[in-house]
């Protein structure tokens, strides 16, 4: 018995030492290639046993495995969840950078911040650093491919260019507004709703767990916007007022970090009408807090945001995302109210018992 | 008294106790107000969507344009203000001066005459290099329907051009006037958003030249930004003007398209940027499929 304990302790200590000695600090403030990101994901899983698991949940057109990081303490129970995806559009490099930063941040906060500990206990975070892997890899190919947006599926046989706009391909008023049926167009919505394997992966994974999800955050650039459902002007989310209120709170949180203004509203109000977006699909599934984040900047550098802006952009976006996530968590778990009620009950019972004894 | 407290507590605990409250769509709240700006084009079709009965208006095409006092956060004011930005850069932009829309304070739009739309905006504009801001009043006239001409802009700004760029402009001009080693640069910015400090003035020049195109091409249905100077090549100095040939990439936000333009332009400190020729290049099918693929 004692030797077993001793052996376990030895194994644990050497594992800890190995983890700290081998790690080369990952630079979160540089853009990374897909292989680097894949390697990073494996490292994060390895460094955080019991908290982080890689989940493979689909395949791209070019047959790459789509992976996410599931972050949460295993309580043995079915848990509520937060969804975050980045890189649905290939050229928006700041988005995958943010997903990586977000993961690092919540894992770090989890070590010291009681609030984050509570949230990781109560909820699972599902983070996909790069959804459109084929597109992202293509955008790294050379100078002429940097501004690629869509995925890399070939489209209909008579089409002479590649790619479907994944954020027009979801089953949410598909093919109605803000799309093109021209396969060469940047907003080509595909041959039918969810025709694309990347969109299918999200639809199946989230769809089969839709009642678990509290938040669906999809990260894009550029424009400095927080978009609430729906992209179609004739549809209003049942909790539109709440979405706006929480969104405005998130924008306040963002502004307090580096002074940047993010405009909050529906896409048809503040940007343009569109259909088939993942955010809209998520809201239609009943996921209450669905937002599109459009990160920096406002057009000066656009998609090619300088690397020296990665850190401040991630810091402010984290603040915004955390505001929404915390709101969703607190509303669901009613922590404060339950504690107050419990305290009152205890007090009353004590008083009751005391007065009965005295009488 | 104590009984009342117990009842209150019981109710409170009942409401707050369970952590598995489902926050889902309110099935009875068919909160389906039509957006004030949309006009249904085709016959309505009723569709059952989950638990909500929803009226789907398919193919909503032509939006009724926003009129009257504009919401400063909504896209009509934003798009019109962007046009003012392009206009100001054509007038005042230089290798050391670029103007960017900072905030929209007020906006108004109205139909004018038969076929035009007039916007009146109060905005503030920022000088990128100096970080200073100034207020501007602007009027933008968009042609309606079939586009006959580019938008017409009038703007007056207070306290713009605060920073004196004369010395820097003159130094750059003298350096490149002598044709000893004509400038040639590509990918400003590069894939990582990087621009060599020496090349920044030429990136700025590219933006200024691009502003002429963006101004010309703008409508109420577009939002243009310059994505990149793919190539800028200096040609021999002519009439005391530095002369450049450049290939620029524009990003049009509403269509999300990247549009290629070739520009021939001149610049000198006293005369600013003048565009001699502009030509749109055909839609580049990056990743065009090779022929005879199965």
Interface residues (C-beta under 8 A of the other chain):
Chain A: X31 X122 X138 X140 X143 X144 X145 X146 X147 X148 X149 X152 X154 X159 X160 X161 X162 X163 X165 X173 X176 X177 X180 X184 X185 X186 X187 X211 X214 X223 X232 X233 X234 X235 X236 X237 X238 X239 X240 X261 X263 X264 X265 X268 X269 X270 X271 X272 X273 X284 X286 X288 X298 X299 X300 X301 X302 X303 X304 X305 X306 X307 X309 X328 X331 X332 X333 X334 X337 X338 X340 X341 X342 X344 X345 X348 X352
Chain B: X2 X5 X6 X9 X12 X13 X15 X16 X17 X19 X21 X22 X23 X24 X25 X26 X29 X31 X32 X33 X34 X35 X37 X38 X40 X49 X50 X52 X54 X55 X56 X57 X58 X59 X60 X63 X71 X73 X74 X75 X78 X82 X100 X101 X103 X128 X186 X187 X189 X190 X191 X192 X193 X194 X225 X227 X228 X230 X249 X251 X253 X254 X255 X256 X257 X258 X283 X284 X285 X286 X287 X288 X289 X293
